[in-house]
């Protein structure tokens, strides 16, 4: 289904479908009209002799330089080429596609004053899958300058740019925003997987399910807690552990007992970030800003990506405790003194799956590092004569969110494999309906460890199971426990 860009209705799901499934893109007719009207305002202002940042002047420390009318066209590409300073490995193609989509949608809104031809050319590049490779490193989050300069050269190289269009191609956080949209989507899928893995761990540990009483959602009415509580109760519906006296302990370790609270908190952090990203997808990130109704162009600071960077810091801070708890549950299930099962969960084998616990702890430790906030990490008066004296590091925040989501998928995969093994070697008992379905999905990806085959399974198929969203689909078919 074609994604139609209006500049006002781009959704996170649209970014995912265009970036990852090459969904076709088109421009709404109203967007063409808005862009054309905004360009008329810019041209009229130039004719009046108005001063327009980036069109009649230089940028940054060069803002005091005034360009004569015959210089204004040549300066556009000079500005773009001077910012081709990206470093390191390339973005994944899906990130470049997401960024191009965000930029095209921003142009469609009409705030930047570019001609419709620029948005049309981006759309053609998306539909023709003809986007260039882009270096990943170098943005400080006050516009993704280096990455956008490379995108401009790759898509628009050789085309004439009107005054101000060179800056419009650079004055955006399109890469950080597109990257963030994909990462936020992935965290949503991950949180469902963590609920599934947690339910399996509760079942395998013989946990006291009083901690899942439905009254929790009324006594502590956080939206995320309510969702995770529903997921856990649905997964464990039909479990023998609901019976009086069936649990092993009155009070289990907190990583088991507070599972809905911790995962629920991560969900609330995700909800905040998703809301901010949804706004940013249709927000002006450019400077200057064209006001068609007032027939003028004004200098603004919409290029500051602080709302996006803050939201991404919050989602990582919310996710880290859930990942640490997932790691600890896996470690406890592998430890005979906690689980009451064979060490490493393989009878007759000294270590079994024990070393998966070490891997989990390593991944969890790295996740805590990635969770550290970056949105206030860099301030400097050294650049642009002190004009550009703060940055949001939104691109770094997006990259770290993507990286912590990848670690989270691997931690969820480890917990799923360990809990599945614990369920199979423990005393047979009735398990929750959702747990049984999760176990079936895991076993399609990873075989049980046995005396004859004691080595840990390849986790990559389980990581892909988490990434695919198949575990999220369980909530569509699981009956909700009352």
N, C-alpha and C positions, 0 to 999 in steps of 0.2 A: 504494500500500500504506500503510495507516494506521500512523503512528508512535505506539506505546503508551508512555506515560510512567510509569516506575516510580520515578524519582528516583535510579536506580542504573545505568542501561544506555543513557543517551543517547549516541549516537555522532556523530562529526563529520559523517559522511555523512547522518545524520538531520537535522542542522541545515541542511545544504545543500539537501536535498530539501524541507524545510518552508519555508525562507526563499525559495528561488528557484523551486520548482515547486508551491508551495501544497499540498504533501502533507497529507492530513488527520491530525488528532491526537486521541488519546483518553487518558484516565487509566486506569491499571490499578486493578482493584478493591483490590488490596493497598495501593496508594497512598492511596486514600480511608480505609482503615482506619488507616494510620499517621498521617495528618493528624488524624483524629478523636481518636486516642489521645493525640497530642501536645497537642492543644488541651485535653483533659481535664487534663493535667498543669499547663498554664498556669492554667486556671481554678481548679484546686485550690490552686495556690500563691497565687493572689490571695485566695482565701478564707481561707488561713492567715495573711494579712497579710505575705507575703514581699515583699521589695523587688525589683522587676523593671525593669531598665533599659528605658526607652521605653514601659513600660506603666503603672508607678506613679510614674515620674520623668520629668523632661525629658531631653534628649539633649545631648551635647557639653558646653559650658560650663553648660548648664541642668540638668545631671545632679543637682545638689543640690536642685532644686525637687521637692517631693513633691506628687502630685496626690491629691485626695480622691476617693473612689469615684465621686461624681457628676460629676467632671471628666474621668474617664478616657476616656469615649467621645468627648466633644467635642474632646479634645486630639488625637485620631488624625488627623482631617482638618486641624486647624490645623497639625500637624507637616508633613503632606504639602504643603499650600499654601505654607508658608514656604520650601519648597525649590524652588519653580517659578522657577528663575533661569537656565535654559538660554539660550544665545545662538547667533547665527549661523544658517547654513543648516540645513536639516533633514537628518537621516539618510536615506539611501536606504531605501525601504520594506522591502527584504530585510533590512536591519540591524535594523529595528524588529521584524520577524517573528522573527528569530534571537534577539533579546533576550527577547521575550515567551515564546518556547519555553524558553529557559534558565531564566527565572524560574519558569515553571509546573513544570518538572522539579525545580527546587530545592524548591518547596513540596511536591511529591509525595514527597520524601524524608522529610519529617516533622520536620526539624530546627528549623524556624522557628516552629512552634506556631500556624500559621494554620489556619482552618477549611477544609475541603475546598471550600467554595463559592468561595473566591478562586481556587484553581487551575482549577476548572471554568469560571469566568468568563473567565479567560485563554484556556483552550482554545476556548471558544465564539467569542471575538474572533478567534483565529487561523483557525478553520474558517470563520467568516463574513467573513474578510478585513476586519475592522472595527477596525483599529488606528489610533490617531491619528498625525499628524505630530509628530516629536520634534526639538527643537533639538539640534544636534550638539556644540556647544562648552560647556565648563564643568565637566567632571568632572576631579577630581584623582586618581582611581584608588583612593580609599578609599571605595568605593561610588559608583555613578553617580547621585548624588543628584538633580541637576536633571532628567536624562533620565527617571529612574524616577518622579519626582514627576509629570511630564507624562503618562507612561504610566498611572500610577495614576488621575489625573483623567480621562483619556480612556476608560479601561476600567471603572473602579469608581465614577466620580463619581455621587453620589446614594445609594450603598449605605452601610449602616451598617457600621462597622468595630469589631471587638472590641478591647479593650485589648491593645496590642502589635502589632496588625496594621498600623497606620500605619507604624511603624518597619520592620516586615518587608517592606513594599512598597518601602522605600527602601534597606534594608541589604543591598545586593547589588552585584556588578559584572557584572550580566547583560548590559549593553550591551557592555562591553569584552570579555566572554567570547564572546558571539555574534559580534561583529565579528571577533574573533581567529579563531574557527573558520572563517569564510568566507575570511579572508585566508590562513590556513595551507593550506586546500584549494587556493586559487588559486596559491600558491607551488609546491605539488606539481606542478600542471599546467604551470606556467612552467618548472620544472626539466627536465621532459621536452622541452619546446620548445627550451630552450637546448642540450640534447644533440643534438637534430635539426639545429638551426642550426649548431652546432659541427661536426658531421659533414659538412655541406655545405661549410663553410668549409675543412675539411681537404682535401676532395676538390678544391675549386676552387683551392686554394693549391698543390696538388701536394705535400702534406706528407709527411714521412717517418713512415710508420705503425709504425715500430719502437716509438714511444712508446705504442702500444696493445697491446703484447705481453701475452698472458694472464697471464704471470708477475707482472705488476705487482700483481695482486690478492693474490697469495701473499706477495710481498716486502713489501708495505705493506698489511696487511689491514684497512683501514677499510671499513665497510659501504657508505658512500656512493660511495667510489672504485670498489668492485666493481660497483655498479649502473651508474654512468655509463660505466665501461669496457665492460660488456656492451652497453649501448645503442650506443656508438660503434662497437664491433666489428660488431654486427649491422647497423648502417646501412651500413657500408663493406664488408660481405661481398660479394665479387665485383668489387671495385674493382681496377683495374690497378695502383694504388699499392702493393698488397701484393707486387708482383713486385720482385725484386732490381734496384736501379738505377733504379727508376721515379720516385723522389722527386727534387725539385729541390734539396734541401739535406740535408746530414748532420744539422744541428741547426736546427730552425725557431725563430722567436721564441717566447718563453715562453707568450704567450696562445694559441698553437696547441699547443705541445709539452706544456704542463702542463694541457691542457683537462680530462682526467679527474680530475686531482687537485683542481683548483679547483671544478669542478662537483660533484665528490664531496664536498668539504668543505661546500659549500652544502647538499647532501643530508643530511649528518650533522647540521648545525645545524637543518635542517627537521625531522628525525626527533625531535630533542630537544624542539623546540617542539610538535610534534604530540602527543607523549607527555604533556607538561604540560597542553596544552589538553584532551586526552581526560580527564585526571583532573579538571580544573577544571569540565568540563561536568556532573559528577556530585558535585561537592564542595559542602559548606556554605560559603556566603560571608556568612552572616548573624551578627548579634549582637543579642540573646543566643541561646544554644543550648539547645534543649529535650532533656533526657535522660530518655526515657520509662522506661527500666529503673531509673533512680535516683529517679524521681518528683521531679525538680527542674529549675530553670532557672538556667543559669550565664552570666556575662558572659565573652565571649571576644573575640579579635581576628581572627576569620576573614574579616572585611571587608577585611583587608589583602591587596591583590592582587599582592604582590611575586613569587610564583612565576610568575604569568601575565606580568607586565611584563618580568621577566628573560628568560623564554623568547622573547618577541617581540623584545627587543633582540638576542638571540643569532641569531634567524633572519635579521634584517636585516643584521647584521654578516657572517654567512656568505654572504648573497646578493650583497652589494655587489661583492666581487671578481669574481664570475662575470659580473655586468653590465658592469663595467669591461672585462673581457677580451672580452666580446661586442662592445662598442663598438670596441675596438682591432682586432679581427679584420676588422670591416667596413671600418674606415679603411684598413687595409693592403691589402685586396683592391681598394679604389678607387684606390690609389696605384700607378702603373705601376712605380716603382722597386722595390716589394716584390712585386707580383703578376706582373710580366712581361707584363701585359695592357694594353690601351688605358686611358689615364687616364679615370676615370669609367665605364669598362666599356662605352662605346658608341663603336664605331669611326666616325671621321669627325665626331664631335661634341666640341667643345672641353672641356666640363665633364661632360657625361653625368650620371651619378648622384653626382658628387663631393660635392655639398652635403648628401647624406644622411649623409655622414661627420660633418659639423659638427653636424647634428641629433643623431646618436648620441652625440657627445661632450657635448653639452648635457644630454641625458637622463642620461648616466652621471655627470656632475658633480652633478646634482640627486640622484641615487640615493645618492651618498656622503654628502650632507647628511642625507638621510632615515635613513641607517644609524646615525647617531650615537645612542648609548644615551640613554634618558630615565628609566629606572627608578630612578635615584638623583638626579634633577635638582632636586627641590624638597623643602626642609625648612623649617619655619617654626614659631616659637613665638608668632606673632601671632594665630593663629586659635583660638577656643574656649579662651581663657585658657591656651594652651600645651598643652592636652590632645592636640589633633590636630597633633602636631609633626613628622610625616613623612608622605609620600605616595608612591605607586608610579607614578602617571601611567599606569595601565594602558590607559585609554581612548585617550590620545595614542599610546601604543605600538602599539595595534591600528590606529589610523587611519594611522600612518606605515607600518605593514606593508602595509596595503591600498594605500597610495599607491606604495610602492616596487614592489609587484607590478604595478601598472598601468604604471609606467615600464619595468619589466622586459619586459612583453608588447610594448611598443613597440620596445624595443631588440632583442628577439628577432625581431620583424617586419622591422626594418631589416636585421639580419644575414641573415635568410632571403631577402629580396629581392635584396640585394647578392650573396650567394653564388650564388643562382639565375642572376643575370645573368652572373656570372663563369664559371659552368659552361658557359653557352651561347656565350659569346664566346671561350672558351679553345680550345686544341687538342682536337679530339674524342678521347676515350678512354673506356674502360669504367669506369663509375661503380658505386658500391656499390648493392646492390638497395634498401636503405632510403633512400639518397640519392635514387634515381630516384623512389621513391614520394613522398618529401617534395617534390621538385621538381614533381611532378604536382599535388600539393595547392596549392602556392604559385601555380602558374600558373593554377589555377582562380580564384584570387582577384586576381591582379595580372599584367597582361600584360608581356611583355619590352619593354625600351626599345630603340628602333631609330633610325636616322637620320631616318626619316619621323615617328617618334613618340618624341622623345628625352626628354620630360619624365618626372620620377619618377612612379611610379604612386600612386594613392590607397592608403595603407597601412592604412586602417581595416578592410577585409575581411581582411587578413593578421593584424591584431591580433585580430580576432574568431576567426580560425582557431586562433591560439594559445590564446585564452580557452576555446574550445569543448572542448579536450581531444582533438581529432582527431589531433594529433601523438602524444599518449600512446598512442593505439590502435595505432600502428604497431608498438609493441613486442609486441603480442599476435600479430602475423602475421609479423614479421621472424624469419627463422631466426637462431639464435645461432651466431656464428663460433666455431670452436674454437681 
